Every structure is written in C-alpha cells, then in structure tokens.
C-alpha cells in the first residue's frame, strides 16, 4: 500500500505539473483552458506537490487566493499521509 501511494503521488504530480504548464501556455495563446476543477481533481488524488511546483515554476494561478493557500495546504496534507502510511 505504501509503495502504491508513493507511486500515485509521483505520477499524479508529474501530470499536474504538465497540466499547469499547459494551462499557462493556453492562457498566453488565448486558447481553451484547462478547467480549474480538473486542476483541483488531479491535486486531490495526489498531484498537489506537482501542482504547487507548477504554480511556482510557471507563475500560474499565483494571484488566486484559493490556489495560493489551498495547494500548499493540500501538499502538506499529502506529505503527512505519506509520512504516516
């Protein structure tokens, strides 16, 4: 179970990081965007560290308070889960 959770967080984080980068790219190009609901769903299933890192790397969603505080809080939550499993 422990290995599964670590792999889940790793894969979901990579996907979340890519999604943040794509959404930033789409925003600059004026294309259709990735729904915030999708960004939150991948973060909830384990991609919070990747989402947070993507926010910082791409400077994306950093002015939205829900993302500013929610992603770090969710990341800390996942880190606590991983520590105690």
C-alpha positions in Angstrom: 0.0 0.0 0.0 2.8 2.4 0.9 4.6 1.9 -2.5 1.3 2.4 -4.3 0.7 5.8 -2.6 4.2 7.0 -3.3 3.8 6.0 -7.0 0.4 7.6 -7.1 1.7 10.9 -5.8 4.7 10.8 -8.1 2.6 10.1 -11.3 -0.2 12.5 -10.3 2.3 15.2 -9.5 4.0 14.9 -12.9 0.6 15.1 -14.6 -0.4 18.1 -12.5 2.9 19.9 -13.3 2.3 19.4 -17.0 -1.3 20.5 -16.7 -0.2 23.7 -15.0 2.3 24.4 -17.7 -0.2 23.7 -20.5 -2.8 25.9 -18.9 -0.4 28.7 -18.7 0.6 28.2 -22.3 -3.0 28.1 -23.4 -3.7 31.3 -21.4 -0.9 33.1 -23.2 -2.1 31.8 -26.6 -5.8 32.7 -26.0 -6.9 29.0 -26.4 -9.4 27.0 -24.5 -8.2 26.5 -20.9 -8.0 23.5 -18.6 -10.8 23.8 -16.1 -9.9 24.7 -12.6 -12.0 21.7 -11.5 -9.6 19.5 -13.4 -6.6 21.1 -11.8 -8.1 20.6 -8.4 -9.1 17.0 -9.1 -5.6 15.9 -10.1 -4.2 17.7 -7.0 -6.7 15.9 -4.7 -5.8 12.5 -6.0 -2.1 13.1 -5.2 -0.9 15.7 -7.6 -0.8 18.6 -5.1 3.1 18.7 -4.9 3.3 18.9 -8.7 0.6 21.5 -8.9 2.3 23.7 -6.3 5.6 23.3 -8.1 3.9 24.1 -11.4 2.4 27.2 -9.9 5.8 28.4 -8.8 7.6 27.4 -12.0 5.2 28.8 -14.5 3.9 31.6 -12.2 0.4 30.4 -12.9 -2.7 30.8 -10.6 -0.5 32.6 -8.1 -2.9 35.5 -7.7 -5.8 33.3 -6.8 -6.1 33.0 -3.0 -7.7 29.6 -3.2 -4.6 28.3 -5.1 -2.1 30.4 -3.1 -3.2 28.7 0.2 -5.1 25.6 -1.0 -2.2 24.0 -2.9 0.4 24.3 -0.2 -2.2 23.1 2.4 -3.1 20.1 0.2 0.6 19.3 -0.4 1.3 19.4 3.3 -1.7 17.1 3.8 -0.4 14.6 1.3 3.1 14.7 2.9 1.6 13.9 6.3 -0.3 11.0 4.7 2.9 9.7 3.2 4.8 10.0 6.4 2.3 8.0 8.4 1.4 5.2 6.0 
